[in-house]
Amino acid sequence: MSLYDIPLTTLSGAATSLGEYKGKAVLVVNVASKCGLTPQYEGLENLQKKYASRGFTVLGAPCNQFGGQEPGSAEEIETFCSTTYGVTFPMLDKLEVNGDGRHPLYAELTQTPDAEGEAGDIQWNFEKFLISPVGTIAARFRPGTVPESDEVIAAIETQLPKN
């Protein structure tokens, strides 16, 4: 199964998939509203604004598996993201990234190693996966790597669709 074929649900409850983003570079990030890393929303939104017109999007995936740091309803998550950080990028419905209930998207993503060669479970909120315009996993960045870091920006720029 291609990453594009995995069924997903938006925060508003609509059916979707990564197929909607075919031809774009996508940064998939498991997010949380009550985490010490939550300010990364600002950097993610900056990336969205900087690169959206060039065939890129951030895709937020709320997750409550790390310290219960995303306890809210879909409406509460949407309100928090838009009012606190001005988030304009698309958001998925809350999902599990580790364990028996791991979402099929994360079953695929977690097979990808990070820069140190480590694959496997998501370590914490704000782990990032860069999907290429052809639907392959181009890079994995652990939670401590901020969205606007040199390595994330360089990876995004190499994956932007060529016009």
For each residue, the residues with C-beta under 8 A, 3 or more apart:
1: 5 6 104
2: 5 6 135
3: 6 18 105 108 131 135 136 137
4: 17 18 19 22 135
5: 1 2 17 19
6: 1 2 3 17 18 104 105 108
7: 15 17 104
8: 15 16 17 18 92 93 105
9: 13 14 15 16 92 93
10: 13 14 15 16 90 91 92 93
11: 62 74 77 78 91 92 93
12: 74 78
13: 9 10 74 93
14: 9 10
15: 7 8 9 10
16: 8 9 10 20 92
17: 4 5 6 7 8 20
18: 3 4 6 8 21 22 26 59 105 131 135
19: 4 5 22
20: 16 17
21: 18 24 26 57 59 131
22: 4 18 19 133 135
23: 55 133 161
24: 21 55 56 57 133 161
25: 51 55 56 57 130 131 132 133 138 156 159 160 161
26: 18 21 56 57 58 59 130 131
27: 44 47 56 57 58 59 128 129 130 131 147 152 156
28: 59 61 105 109 128 129 130 131
29: 40 44 58 59 60 61 126 127 128 129 147
30: 61 62 63 97 106 122 125 126 127
31: 38 41 44 60 61 62 63 70 91 125 126
32: 35 37 38 62 63 64 66 69 70 125 126
33: 38 62 69 70 72 76 77 80 81
34: 38 68 69 70 71
35: 32 38 66 67 69 70 124 125 126
36:
37: 32 40 124 125 126 143 144
38: 31 32 33 34 35 41 69 125
39: 42 43
40: 29 37 43 44 126 146 147
41: 31 38 44 45 81 84 85 87
42: 39 45 46 85
43: 39 40 46 47 146 147 148
44: 27 29 31 40 41 47 48 58 60 87 89 147
45: 41 42 48 49 58 85 86 87 88 89
46: 42 43 49 50 147 148
47: 27 43 44 50 51 56 58 147 148 152 153 156
48: 44 45 51 52 56 57 58 88 89
49: 45 46 52 88
50: 46 47
51: 25 47 48 54 55 56 156 160
52: 48 49 56 57
53:
54: 51 160 161
55: 23 24 25 51 133 160 161
56: 24 25 26 27 47 48 51 52 156 159 160
57: 21 24 25 26 27 48 52 89 90
58: 26 27 29 44 45 47 48 89 90 147
59: 18 21 26 27 28 29 89 90 91 92
60: 29 31 44 81 87 89 90 91 92
61: 28 29 30 31 91 92 95 97 105
62: 11 30 31 32 33 70 77 91 92 93 94 95
63: 30 31 32 66 70 94 95 96 97 122 125
64: 32 68 69 70 71 94
65: 96 97 98 99 122
66: 32 35 63 69 124 125
67: 35
68: 34 64 71
69: 32 33 34 35 38 64 66 125
70: 31 32 33 34 35 62 63 64 77 94 125
71: 34 64 68
72: 33 75 76 77 80
73: 76 77
74: 11 12 13 77 78 93 94
75: 72 78 79
76: 33 72 73 79 80
77: 11 33 62 70 72 73 74 80 81 91 94
78: 11 12 74 75 81 82 91
79: 75 76 82 83
80: 33 72 76 77 83 84
81: 33 41 60 77 78 84 85 87 91
82: 78 79 85 86 87
83: 79 80
84: 41 80 81
85: 41 42 45 81 82
86: 45 82
87: 41 44 45 60 81 82 91
88: 45 48 49
89: 44 45 48 57 58 59 60
90: 10 57 58 59 60
91: 10 11 31 59 60 61 62 77 78 81 87
92: 8 9 10 11 16 59 60 61 62 95
93: 8 9 10 11 13 62 74
94: 62 63 64 70 74 77
95: 61 62 63 92 103 105 106
96: 63 65 99 101 102 103 106
97: 30 61 63 65 102 103 106 110 121 122 127
98: 65 102 106 110 121 122
99: 65 96 102
100:
101: 96
102: 96 97 98 99 106 107 110
103: 95 96 97 106 107
104: 1 6 7 107 108
105: 3 6 8 18 28 61 95 108 109
106: 30 95 96 97 98 102 103 109 110 122
107: 102 103 104 110 111
108: 3 6 104 105 111 137
109: 28 105 106 112 129 137 140
110: 97 98 102 106 107 119 120 121 122
111: 107 108 119
112: 109 119 129 137 140
113: 116 117 118 119 140
114: 117 118 119 140 141 142
115: 140 141 151
116: 113
117: 113 114
118: 113 114
119: 110 111 112 113 114
120: 110
121: 97 98 110
122: 30 63 65 97 98 106 110 127
123: 127 142 143
124: 35 37 66 127 143
125: 30 31 32 35 37 38 63 66 69 70 143
126: 29 30 31 32 35 37 40 143
127: 29 30 97 122 123 124 140 141 142 143
128: 27 28 29 140 141 145 147 152
129: 27 28 29 109 112 137 139 140 141
130: 25 26 27 28 137 138 139 140 141 152 155 156 159
131: 3 18 21 25 26 27 28 135 136 137 138
132: 25 135 136 137 138 159
133: 22 23 24 25 55 159 160 161
134:
135: 2 3 4 18 22 131 132
136: 3 131 132
137: 3 108 109 112 129 130 131 132 140
138: 25 130 131 132 155 158 159
139: 129 130 155
140: 109 112 113 114 115 127 128 129 130 137
141: 114 115 127 128 129 130 145 149 151 152 155
142: 114 123 127 145
143: 37 123 124 125 126 127
144: 37
145: 128 141 142 149 151 152
146: 40 43 149 152
147: 27 29 40 43 44 46 47 58 128 152
148: 43 46 47 152 153
149: 141 145 146 152 153
150: 153 154
151: 115 141 145 154 155
152: 27 47 128 130 141 145 146 147 148 149 155 156
153: 47 148 149 150 156 157
154: 150 151 157 158
155: 130 138 139 141 151 152 158 159
156: 25 27 47 51 56 130 152 153 159 160
157: 153 154 160
158: 138 154 155
159: 25 56 130 132 133 138 155 156
160: 25 51 54 55 56 133 156 157
161: 23 24 25 54 55 133
162:
163:
